[in-house]
Amino acid sequence: MMEIYLDGERIEVPAGTRLGEILPGRDMRCSVAVIRPALGEATAESQEVRFVTSAGDMVVEMADPATVPRLFAPGLAERLRLHWQDRYAAAFGPFESAVRPARTPGRYERGDVILGCGGYDPARSYLIFARMRHTADYGAPADGGVIGRVVAGRGLLDRIAEGDRVIEVERILRRADRSHAVVTRDAALALEDGMQVVSYVEAEVQGFEAGEVDTRAARSVEHFLLSVQGGRFRVGRSSSTHIADAHLVPAKVPAEFSGPRLEGTITVRTAGKSSGAVYIYTQGVSASPAHTVVGRVVHGIELVRFAGDGDLLAIRVEPEQFDLVGFTLAEAEAVAGRRGVTLTADAAGGDRVVVGQTPATTLEVLAAGAVRVATEPADHVISITLDEAAAPRSVTIFREATGLKHHAVGKMPLVFRFEDVTLFKPKIGKGIGIIPENTPTEEVPAFTLAMTNDSRRGAGMVGIRATPNAEFGPTSEPLTGTNVIGKVLDAGNLAGMREGATVYVREVK
């Protein structure tokens, strides 16, 4: 049998086991990190340690390299038993240290690891793991005594119970040891004894902790939740300090929470050509006015460290995005009930679709515990598909103009109807070029969705034609002035709509 660490948990598997066998149901497009046991100097340089406890494993990033050797003092692990706990923290010890208590309270965040002492006596020192944000006097030094923070296995903080103890303290791999790691999608990769496998990244958003919601970063957090909607992080760029996902660039994101970009910190860029890109840091850098902090990694930092350009990473975020737009009213009521949120709708009964919600952001909804939704009859919402592969720029412009970039339902004004043609005029920003793209050369089928390109005066007009036509496109422009972007699935819903109406569109993927 072999011993493997799978996402921080020890498992035993038969010799010859392949990667895919321990990850059933994995999305084969997603990369995982496979790390071989490190030897010699590569291990000795590590600033991260694994606390193997009777309740599970936690990885702690130490703030000072000089602290690491002290954790390997002979017999220390044997003395790290749970001595006391409350809702704020759990303390392991006692043991002797050189701590100099300041007799003043410190301010702590969830995941902080504190060196303090009982009765201000260094001979009765403790390692204290903070469970939530709070202020306390733990007999720590004047700087608060934070010697590290939990970067993986943070959920264990809530499961530690009476009788638990630290079994072992181990050094683990750091970024410099890249020769010992591989990021792969190969399910046939043969595993070796002692390997670590990290299959996903887990993150907590800024302002959200158990029992506490802070909405100061609500809008920038919402952008992050939208970016990782579907549980995927697309690594468009990997550098020595971070990985970045830029698939929503450009986007306007407010600068709401400035802070140092420590390892594991997640930010969104708020200015410049990459505005809207999401960054996860693998090395600490100073704060920047062009970045707003939106969260932190609590599991899977190893996968982030070794990921490269083009990798797709599975990511789980707490809390999940709360966006009801696009759901039927019945579905929205079920989601709200499951998450403990009171829902109020503008109409009851019938087959209705949610087209708007207030508050608009996840954190504001969770803080209020209530949400109001605007709905439309289902036959007033037009279902469409968009051909992003054939017309990527035109589809991007359409999604931005209608709001489909941010929600499952968008809207646009119906400005003109004549014969078999229906025309819409979404609001497209000045200076946005609509280059000829996916222009038809043969007959255009009925109920094709198209946009007029910059070769015609009516650039930006969106149209649908109820009959096929080999001479003019859905916007009544020549085929050379027509960019085909998709098709309408339920054309019958258009029949009762009149000029001046707001038409809601739902993208079906």
N, C-alpha and C positions, 0 to 999 in steps of 0.2 A: 504493500500500500504506500501511497505518497501523501504528503501533507501539503495542501494548497491553501493560500489565503485568498478567498473570493470576496471582494468588496469588504475586507476587514474581518471576515469570519473564517475561522479555521475549518477546513473540511478534509476528509480523507477520501481518496479516490484510488482506484486500481492503477498500477503501473501501465503506461501506454495510453492513458486517457487523453482524448483530444479536447481542444478548447470548446468546440461546439457542444460537447457532451455535458459540460457543466453550465452551459448558458442556453437551455432550451427556450425557444420562443424569441430569441434575440433578433432584432431587426438587422439583417445581414449587411445593410448599408452602413451601420454604425461601427466605428473603430473602438477597440478596447486596448488597454495597456497591459502588457505581460512583462513582469519584472523578475529577472533572475536574482537569486541571493547574491548580495555584494560581499566582496572579500577585501581584506587588507586595508590600504589607505582610503579607498573609496568609501568604506563604511565608517572609518574613524572620523571623517570630516563631516558626517551628517549632523544637522541641527534639529532633526526630527526624531522623536522617540515614540515607540508604541507601548502603551500601557496595556498589558494583557491582564484583564480582571476576571473574576469569577462570573461577572455579568456580561462580558463581551470585551471587545478591544476598542481603544481610542488612540488616535495619533495626535501628538502635541508638537507644535512648532515652538521651539525654545527661542526666547527673545535674545539671549546672550549665549554665544558658543561656550563660554566658560562654565555655564550652568550644567551643560550636558554631562561632563564626567562625574559630577556630584551625584547624579541619579544612578550611577553604576557603582556607588560605594558598596563594599561588601556587606551583605545582610540588610541593605536598606529596603528592598522589596518585601522582605518578610515582615517588616514593621508597618507596612502600608495597609492597614486594615481600616474599614469604615469605622470611624470613632464617633462621629455625630453627623446629623444631616437635618435640614429644614427645607422649606420651599425655595430658599434662595441659594443654597450651596450644600456641598457634601465634602467632608474633611477626612483625609486618610492620615494615619499616624498613631501615636506620636513618635518622633525621632529627634535627635539632637542636630542643631544647625547653628550657623553663625549669624542668624538674623538679628537685627537691632531694631526692636519695636519702637515706633514713633508715637504710639498712644493717640493716634488720630484716625478718623474714619477715611476710607478710600471709596472711590466710585468704580464699580465693576460692571462688565458686560457679560452676557451669556457666553460661556466657553473659555473665559479667562481662567488661568491656573495661577493660584496665589500661594506664595510661601509666607506663612504667618505662624504665630505661636499662641498657646493658651496661657492666660494669666501673665502675659508679657515675659514668659520664661523660655528662652531659646532651647532649653533642654526638652521642652514639650512642643516641638514644632510640628506643623501639619502642611500637607499639600491639600489645598482647598480648591475645588472645582465649582465655579459659579454657574448656577442653573438659569439665572435670569438677571436682568439689569437691576442693580440695587446699590445701596451705600451701606457700609459696615466697617467696624473696627475689628480686624482679625489679628491684631498684634503684629502687623506688617511694618516694613520700613517706611520712611517718609514718602517714597515714590509709589506706594501702594502695594508693592511686593508682587506685581504680576510678572511671572517668569516665563510665561508662554501662553498659548491658546490652543484649544482643541480645533484641529482642522479636518478631522475625519472621525466618524462615530459619535458625533455630538448628541445624537438621540439617546445614547447610553446614559447621559447625565440625568435623564428623567426615569431611568429604569433601575439605577443603583438602589439597593435596599439593604436592610439590616443583615449582617453576616457576610456581606461582600468584601472582597480583599483584592489587592494587586498580587498577581501570581508571578509576573515577570515584567521587567523593563527592557525593551530592545531598541537598538538603533535601527533606523531604516534608511532607504536610499534617498539621496537628494538629486537635484537636477544635473549636477556635474557628472553623475555616473550614467550618462546616456548610453554607454556601451553595454550596459546590463539590461536595457529595456528595449522593447519593440512595441510599436502601435500597429495593430493589424486588424483585418477583417477575416482572416483565414481561419475558418472553423476547424480545419484539419491540423492546425498547429499542435504538435506534441507537447504536452506539459511535462515539467520536471519537478522533482521533489523540492519543496521550499519556495516555489514561485508565488508571486503576488499577481492576482488578476483584478484589474479595476475596470468594471464594465460601464459605469455611468458616473455622472457628476450630480451632486445634490447641492442645492443652494437655498439660502434664506434671504428674503428681500429686506431692504432697509426699512426699518420702522415696524417690523412684524416680529413679535415674540409671543410665546404662549401667554394668553391673558392680557396682552397689551398691544395696541395698534397706534402708531404715530403716523399721521397723514402728511407730514411736512414734505415728504418726497413722493407723494401719491402719483403725480403725473409722470415723472421720470421712471418710477417703478412700473407703471402701466405700460410704458414703451418697452421695457425689458421683458415683461410678461408676454407682450405681443410678439416680440422677437423670437422667443423660445416656445411659442404656441406650437403644440404638437410634440413637445418634448425633444426638440433637436437643436443643437448649436452647430452652426456651419462655420468651420474654421477657414476664413478667407485669407487670413494672414497670421503667421506665427513668427515671433521674434524672441530675443533673449529675455524679454521682460513680460511678454503678454501674448495671448491669442485674441483674435478679433473676428467678430461676425458682422459683416457690413451689408447684409442682404436687404435691409430696410433703408439704407442711405439713398437719397438725403431725407432727413426728417427733422422737424423742429421739436426739440426737447428742451424743457426749461432746466436751468442750473439751480438745483434745489438743495443739494447736500454735498458740500465740499469736505474733503478729508484725505488723509494719506492713503496712497494706493499700495497697501501691504499685499503680500502674497495671499492669493485667494480672494482679494477684493474685486468686486464687479462694478464697472462704471459704464456710463453712456457718454459719448462725446456730444457736447452741446454747441460747438462752433466749428467752423471750417468746412472743408470739402467732405470730410468724413462724418459730418453731423448725423447722429442717429446710430452710429456703429456701437456695438456692445463689446467691451473689453473684459477679459479675465486675466488678472496679473499673476505671474509666476515668480516675480521678484519685486521687492518693495521699491517704489519710487515716490517722489514727493507729490503733494497735492497739486492739482492744476485747475485754473479757473475755467478751462475748456472741458472739464470732466465732472460729472455728478455721480456720486456713489449711489448704487441702487441695490447692492446686496453683497453676499459673501459666500464662498464655497465652504460647505461643512462636510463634504465627502467627495473623494475623487480628485484631489489636487494632483495626484500622480499622473492621472490621465491628461489633465490640463497641461502639465509640465512637458510631457513628451509628444503631445499632439503636433501635427505638422499641417502645412497648407493643404486644403482640400479635404481634411478629415471631417467626418460628421460624427458628433458626439451625442449620446443619449444624455439628457439632463432632466432632473426632477426639481421642481421649485415649490417651496412652501411660502405663502399659500398659492394655490392654483388661481389662475385668472378668473375673475367673476365678470363675465360678459354674456348677457342674455340675448343680445341682439342677434336675430336670425333664428332663434328658437320659436317653436309654437308656444302659445301661452301655457298650454298644459305642460310642456317640457320645462318651461321657465319656472313654473310653480313647483315642479318636482325638484329642480336644482336648488332653488331657494330654500325649500324645506329641508333638503339634505344638508345644507350648509348653515342652517339655523338663522336664516334671514327672512324677515317678514316682507312679503311682496304685495304691492298694491298696483292694480292695473287700471287703465283709463276706461276699460270696457270689460264686461264679463260675458262668458258663454260664446258659442260659435267657434268657427275655425279661424283663429287669429294668429298673426305673426308679430313678434316683438321687433319694433323698428327703432327703439330708443330706450335708454335707461338713465335714471337719475338717482344717486350720484353716478358719474360716468366711470370712476376708477375703482379698482378692486379694494384698495385700502380704505377708501371713504365708505364704501358699502359695508365692509366688515366692521369698521369703527361705529357706524350708525346702527348696524344690525337690521337695516331696512332698505328697501329699494322700490322705486316707482318706475313702471314701464309704460311706454306708449306702444300701441298696437295698431295693426291694420288688418282688415279681412284678408284671408289667404289669397283670394282671387284678385286682390289689388297689388300683389307682389309678383313680379316677373322673374322666373328662374332662367338663368343664363349659364352658358359655359364660355370660358375665355381660352383662346389659343395662344398661350404664352410662348410656346416653342416657335411658332411661326411669326409672331408679331410682338416680341418682348418689350420694345420701347412703347408701342402704342397701347398695349395692355397695361403697362405700368402707369402711363398717363391717365388712362381710363379709371383704374383703381384709385389713384390719388384724387381725381376730380370728383368721383362719386362717393368716396368714403369707404370703398371696398378694401382699401389698403389696411384699414383699422378694424373693420367689422365685417360680419358675414352678410349684412344687408347694407346697400348704399342707396343713393337717391339722385335723381336728375329731373329737371323740368321738361315737360312735353310742350314744345313750342309751336308745332305745326303738324297738321294732318291733311293729306289730300290723296284722293284715289287710293292706291295701295301702299303709300309711303307714310311712315310716322317718323318725325324728326325730334331730336332732343338736343339741348344745349347745356352740357355740364360746364361748370366754371373752371376753366383751365388758366393757370397763371400766365402772366405776360412773359414773353421771351422763351417759352417752352416750344421747341421745334418738333413738329410732327413729320418726320421724314417719310417718304414713300416706303411702305413695308407691307409685305404680303398682299400686293395688289393683284387682283384676279385677271386672268387672260381669257377665261371662258365664261359661260353663263353662270351667274351668281344664284345659288338656290334660294328659295323663299325662306324668310325669317332668319337670314344671315344678319349678324350684328356687325356694323362697320363704322369707321371714323374717317372723315375727310382729312386728307393730308395737306401739307403746306403748298402743294402745287396749285391749289384752288383757293379762291377768296373766302370760302366758307370753312376754312380749316378749323377743326375741333368739333364740328357738328357730328352728332351720332345718329345713325338711322337704321330703320328696319323696313324691309319691303315684303309685302304679303304674297308676292308672286315672283317667280324666277325671271331674270332679265339678263340678256347677253350684251346689252349696250350701256346701261347705266347701273351704278351700284346702289346700295340701300339708302344712300343720302342724296340720290338723284344726280350725282356727279359722274363724269366719265370713269371708266374702270381704272385709268391711270391715276386718278385723284382719290381712289378709294383704298383704305387700309382695312382689310377684313380682320376683325379681332375676336369673333366668336359666333355663337348662335343662340336664338331664343328657344327654350324648351316648351313653354306653355303659352304659345302665341294667343290662345283664346282669351287670356286675361287682358289683352290689349284692347279688345273690342269696345268695352264700355268706357274707355278713358278719353277725356276731352282735352283740348288745348288749354294750357295754363295749369294743368294738374301736376302734382309732384308724383313721379313714378318711382316706386321702390323696386330695386333689383337685388336678387339674391344669387350669389355665385355658387354653382354646384361643381364640386371638384371630384 
